[in-house]
Every structure is written in C-alpha cells, then in structure tokens.
Amino acid sequence: MSNQRPIFNENAGLFGKANRVVMNGIMDTVDTVNQYHAGLVAAQQLLLEQRQSLRHFLAKLDTATSLGAGSYRWTYTGKPAVITLVGAEFVNDTADNFTEAINLREFFNGSNPVDGMNPTAPQVSIGAVGSSYVGSNVWSTTDLEALVIMYVTTKKNGDSVYFFDRPNPTRCFEPAFEGGGE
C-alpha cells in the first residue's frame, strides 16, 4: 500500500472542471491541516475552556441601583480590593472596576418571596448588600460597606458579567400589639 500525493498537471474534468492550480491548492491545504492538526485541536480546546471559565477576585461594593420599587433587586458598582493586616485596600487597577454586577441571591426576587421568605409575614424591610438602614423603610445605596468575592464570566455575545452571592440585610419590624392584657 502506498500513500501518494497526486499532482494534477492537466484539466481532467475533475470536481466540476477544477483546473490543476485549484486541485493542487486543495491538496496543499489538506497537507497543511494534517501537519498542524494537533495544534488546531489544542487551540480549539483552549477557546472552549476560556468561554466556560470563571475568574474571581475580592471586591468592594460602592453603590447600588434599584431595579424597581418592590423588586428587592439591585445592580452594584464597585472595584477590586486586597486584604491587608488592618482591613482592605483598593487596587488601583481600573480593568476590574465593575458596574451592573448582580447578586445571585436576588436573581429570582420579586414582591414575594424574597430569598425564600414572604416579606409581609412578618413585615420586613430588605436592603441592598452592604447598605445601612436609614429609617422609615429606607436603606442607603451609596458608600456601601461590603466586601464580596466577585465572579466574572462571559455572555454569549462576549460581554463580561460580574456577579456574587451574598444575603441582603433585613430589618424585622415588631408586630403591633393586639388585644388587651396586663
């Protein structure tokens, strides 16, 4: 058995009357693909791995923007941080500054339930992660005090998505005293 590379020297009516230049070009392409097949497979595998990979870093949340009254959902802005002996310092690298990060705990929140609970029985007030209760059912949305592990992945269109998973602060209200009693 022999493995010969055909050389086309004349028009023989092959493949829709492709001439010798076209046929020799096809054979050269086949040879190149065969020669670099392992590299092509490795490159394709790396692309698939990168598309599915998650990257994570420590981040400080700065502000929260409500996605609508009663939705119990916010988007967050912030920046990367590092832990030091005295607390946290912020990284002076704007590449990982983020806007519109989402909290996975809030993903399915609506008016009811909120992270698996009914916010009206008992009556509770829920704030954005890192917010402080101001009063009268109002939470701060600036100068948040929260460090989170921020994850980054890629959407199908190639844009980055930042997300984390952390419970929201909750304030319970005392039920009104019903009935008499001593």
N, C-alpha and C positions, 0 to 999 in steps of 0.2 A: 504494500500500500504506500502510496506517495502523497505528499501534500505539496501540490504545486500552485503557484500563484499565476493565474492566467494573465497573459499580456495580449491586449487587443491591438491589432495592427491595422485592421480594416473594418469598414462598416459591414456588419454581417446581419443587420436587421434584428439585432437582439434588443430586448426591452424597449420596444416602441421606437426602434431605429436610433438608439443612442449611439453616438459615434465613439471612436476609440478614446478620445480625450475624456468624455464623460465616464466611460466604463473604467478607464484607468484611475480616474479620480475617485470613483466609488470604491475600488479595490484599495487605494491608498487610505481612504477613510476607515475601511474595515481593519486594515493593518494597525492604524493609529489607535482605534478603540480597543483592539485586542492587546496592544502593547501597554496601554495605560488603564486597563480595566480595573485593577486593584485600587489605583488612586482615585478613579471616578467613584467606585463603590464607597471608599473611605470618606470622600468629600460629601457624598450624599448622606451618609450616616451622621456625620457631624452636623449637617444642616438640620436633620430631623431632631437630633438631641438638643440643639440650641433652641429650636422652636418650642420644645416642651419643657425647657429648664426654668427653674425658679431661682431668682437671686434674692438675697435678703440682707438687710442691714438695720442697725439701730437708728431710730428716727425720733425726732421731737415734733409733736403736733403743734401748730401755731394757731390756726383759725379753723372754724367750722362754718359751713353754709348749709342752712336747712333746705331740704328738698320739698318742702311744703308743710304747711301747718297740719299738725296731727299725723304726719307720716312717720315720725320718730326715725328719720334717716337724715344723714348729713354727708357732705363731701368735705374732705380735710386738706389743708395745705400744711407744709412743713419742710423740714430739712434734715439731713443726716447728722448723727451725733456719735460721740465716742464716750465711753465711761472713763472717768478719772477717779483718783482717790477721794476727791471732795465732791463728786457728783457727776455731771455730764458737761462736756464741751461740744460745741458745734463745729462741724467740719466746714472749712472754707472752700468747699468744692460744690459749685452750683449744678454740677451734672446730675446729682440726685435730689435736688430740690423738687418737690412734687406739689401738684395741685390736683384736685378731684380724686384723691385717694378715697377708697371706700372701706367701711368696716364690715366684714363678713357677717357679724352678729346682727347687723341692721338690714341685711340683704332682703329678707322677706318681711320686714316690719311693715305694718300698716296701722290702721287705727286699732286693730285687735287681731291677734295677740301681738305683744311686743316681746321678742325673745322668749316666747312660750308662755307669757302671762297676760292676763287681762288687765289693762292699765286703769280700769274703772272699778274693779272689785278686788282688793281695796283700792281706793283712789291713790294714784302715784303720779309723780312728775318725773320725766326722763330727760336727761341732758345729753349733749354731745360728749364723746370721750374727752376727758381732761378738763371739762368745764366746771365752773363753780356755780352753786345755787345762789342767785341774786335775791330772790324773794318773789312772791306773787306769781309762782309758777313760771319764772323766768330764769334762764341759765345763760352764763356768759358764753360768747362764741369767739372771743379774741383772747390772746395771751393764755392759751390752753396750757395746762400743766400735765402733760402725759408723754412718756417715752414708750414706744411700741417697737416691736420687730416688724419692719415694713418689708413686704414681699413685692417683687416686680416680675411680671410675666409679659408675654406679648399677645396681643389680639390677632385675629386672622389678617387684619389689614396692615399689621406691622407696628401699630402704635403700642406704647408701653402702658401697662395697667399697674397701678400701685394699690395694694390692699393690706389689711391687717385684721386681726381678730381679737377684740377686747370688749368686755362688757361695758355698757353705758352706766353712768352714775344714776342712781334712782333715789328719789326722796319720797318717803311714805307720809301721808297725811293722817292724822289721828281722826278716827271716825267721830262724828258728833255724838255726844252722849244722848242716848234715848231713854226715855222713861224717868220715873222719879227715883226714889231711893234715898238712902241716907248716907 
